[in-house]
Amino acid sequence: MAMSTHSAHSSHSTSSQSGSWSTRRIATTALLCALSFVLTFVEFPIFPPAPWLMYDPSGIVAFVAALAFGPSTGAVAVVLPWVLKTLFSFNPWGHLMAIVAGVALCVPAALVARRVQGPRGLALGMALGAVCSLVACVIGNIIVTPLYTAVSVTDVIAMIVPVLLPFNAIKIALNCVVTVLVSKPVAQIVSR
């Protein structure tokens, strides 16, 4: 199910054959980025064995943006809020990890959903995005975590199966399920 809601013939189309950004698409993207930014501050634990790992729902907004308006809009809705959050909460490594995880999930999913129409395309896209995001999270943690914590690479590798994979799998599943639930109503709202 590709989430594009406007035809290319509309003068205020949010998507077009050439991929250009109309005024309406820019405004909608700005609103989505603002919502995503606010949601970066809504953090809570979702994996009791690792309560220091926090989930925030900002990825859902970026995922909806990617499916509704294309992968580039989704990428902007991932990157911009986390870059802005760095001004309020200086945690560049954590924010970088959030960006990598978000882009790795929503961009491949949106690309597949645009090529393969319908629920099958959405399911395939989400499966590919989930795998890409899981791999990116594990590799990112192995590289980045030792840079800003006292945890060694060996310790991070030891946490992959008991901590990193389940936490990130839960996070990705939440993002996918909620995105499926809200994307159609959102697409109907923005198409008005």
C-alpha positions, 0 to 999 in steps of 0.5 A: 500500500503506497501511501501517496495521497495526491495525484501529480496533476494537483497544483498543490500536490505533496508528491509529483512525478519529478519528486519536486517539493511543493509549498504544501509538501514543505509545510506538511513536512515541517509540521511532521518534523515539529511533531517528531521533535516533540515526541523525541522528548517522550521517552520511556523504557520498554525492555525491563532487563535494560531500563536505561534503553529508552523508547520514543515514538518520534520514529512513528511520525517519520515512518508515516511521513516516509510512506505518505510522501516518500523516503526523502520526506521520511529521512528529513523527518528522522534527521531534522528533529534529532539534530534540533534536539542536540541543541536542547539535550547534548547527546550527539552519539545517542542522537546519531544512533537514533538517526541511523536506526530511523533512516534504516527503518523507514527509507527501505520500507518506503522504497519497497512500498512504492515499488510493490503496491498494496499490503504485500508491498507494505509488509515486505517493506517493513520486513526489509526496513526492520532487518536493516534497522536491526543490523544498523543498531547492532553495528552502530552500538558496537562502534559508537557505544565504546566512544562515549561510555566505559563499555568496551567493544567486547561488552557490547558484543556480549549484549547483542543477543540478551539486550540489543536485539530484543530491545531494538526488535520491540522498538521496531515492532512498535513503530511498524504496528502503530504506523500501520494503524495511523498511516491511513487516517493520516493520509486521508487528513493530509489529502484534504 
